[in-house]
Structure formats: C-alpha cells, structure tokens
Amino acid sequence: SQTIHQWPATLVQPVGSPLSLECTVEGTSNPNLYWYRQAAGRGLQLLFYSVGIGQISSEVPQNLSASRPQDRQFILSSKKLLLSDSGFYLCAWSVIGGRITGELFFGEGSRLTVL
Amino acid sequence: QQPVQSPQAVILREGEDAVINCSSSKALYSVHWYRQKHGEAPVFLMILLKGGEQKGHDKISASFNEKKQQSSLYLTASQLSYSGTYFCGRLEAAGNKLTFGGGTRVLVKP
C-alpha cells in the first residue's frame, strides 16, 4: 500500500534562518507531488506541484522553493524565513500520470512557527 | 482565483441537515471534497467528474452543476463525527493542480 511521510512534524525557527521540509512517498511510482500551506484558521494554499523529477511548477511568488531530486521525494526550502512563512505545511500526492483523476493523499503535515 | 465556499461556518445539532456551496469563476473540470479535523491533514470525501453528477459517502452527498460552475455538499442527519472544516477543490481542465476554496467550518453539537 502507498504511504507518505513528512518531516519534521514540528519546528520553531528564527526569522532569517533556512528551512528544509522533506516528503517521501512509498508504494507508488511517478506520482504527482504537491506542497500546500495552511495559515492558522485559513484555507489550503497551493505552493508548488510537480509531475516528474526536476519538474516544478510554482503557484505563489515568495521566498520558498521546491525541488524533486528523486521520483518519490519532494523538498520545500527557504534560504531566509519570514514571519509570514509560519503555518501548517502539507505534502500530498495523487495518482500517476498527468492528471488528477482521484484523491489527493496528504501527509501528516509540518507545523512551522517563525519567531 | 480560488473557489468561493459558503457559508463560512455552520453550527448544527446532531441529526440536522446542512448544505455547503462551492462556486467557481473558472470552468470546473471536476470537483473534490475533503474534510479536515483540527490539527490533522485533510481527508478525501468524494470527487465529482461529470456535470450534474451526484455522489454519496454514507449520509454525505454532493452534486455538481457544470453549467453554473457550482457544487454543493449535503450533510444529512449530521453526526458528531461530521464536525470539521470542509474544503472543495477545483480541478481545471488543462492542469494538474487542485485549487481549494477557503473552507467551511462545521460544528455538530449533541
């Protein structure tokens, strides 16, 4: 069966520090991968999505970046965090191929607090 | 632009019904519905692929009106476990991305 792992689960970082969140999927190949962010009490904002290794689409201009070095690995990074980067970050994957036809499977999330 | 959900919040007594609406200014290829419990990741409820299609999940059902670019989620005979935030997601025809609405908070009281 397919599983998705996200880490770290919780982190507290000072403003201006770097960030690296990692997500891996097991049990499937060539998934679509996604990073969403959820500010406290708000909706799900799509940040990046990827349909293959090295293929990243950015939805929101910001100081964040994403990379997909391997088929089932998706990394969210920042060189310098801002206070507004605080939130609940969710990685998700969907069925293989170029379209979403089924559900999104979400990881357990990474809660980031920038102080 | 993200889909617009209404209402933003609803409080129900156990056994009551509720409707959550989702509308889009962009054409809808398909609509997803998810529920998120506090502090947890969203969980998939259902997807509607065709205009006018209705689907159900236990006593939660949904409709999709492709012409009006709207979808509605129906909570029937609500249970305490229905509490959470419900999100609709819009899939655009040409893309791989799913854009979510702002969410509707549902609280079911005994």
HADDOCK unambig.tbl for C-alpha pairs under 7 A between the chains (distance, minus, plus):
assign (segid A and resid 42 and name CA) (segid B and resid 102 and name CA) 6.63 0.50 0.50
assign (segid A and resid 43 and name CA) (segid B and resid 101 and name CA) 6.70 0.50 0.50
assign (segid A and resid 43 and name CA) (segid B and resid 102 and name CA) 4.49 0.50 0.50
assign (segid A and resid 43 and name CA) (segid B and resid 103 and name CA) 5.80 0.50 0.50
assign (segid A and resid 44 and name CA) (segid B and resid 100 and name CA) 6.02 0.50 0.50
assign (segid A and resid 46 and name CA) (segid B and resid 99 and name CA) 6.69 0.50 0.50
assign (segid A and resid 98 and name CA) (segid B and resid 96 and name CA) 6.42 0.50 0.50
assign (segid A and resid 99 and name CA) (segid B and resid 95 and name CA) 6.89 0.50 0.50
assign (segid A and resid 99 and name CA) (segid B and resid 96 and name CA) 5.04 0.50 0.50
assign (segid A and resid 100 and name CA) (segid B and resid 96 and name CA) 5.87 0.50 0.50
assign (segid A and resid 103 and name CA) (segid B and resid 44 and name CA) 6.12 0.50 0.50
assign (segid A and resid 104 and name CA) (segid B and resid 44 and name CA) 6.92 0.50 0.50
assign (segid A and resid 106 and name CA) (segid B and resid 41 and name CA) 6.18 0.50 0.50
assign (segid A and resid 106 and name CA) (segid B and resid 42 and name CA) 6.73 0.50 0.50
assign (segid A and resid 107 and name CA) (segid B and resid 41 and name CA) 6.73 0.50 0.50
assign (segid A and resid 108 and name CA) (segid B and resid 40 and name CA) 6.64 0.50 0.50
assign (segid A and resid 108 and name CA) (segid B and resid 41 and name CA) 5.52 0.50 0.50
assign (segid A and resid 109 and name CA) (segid B and resid 41 and name CA) 6.49 0.50 0.50
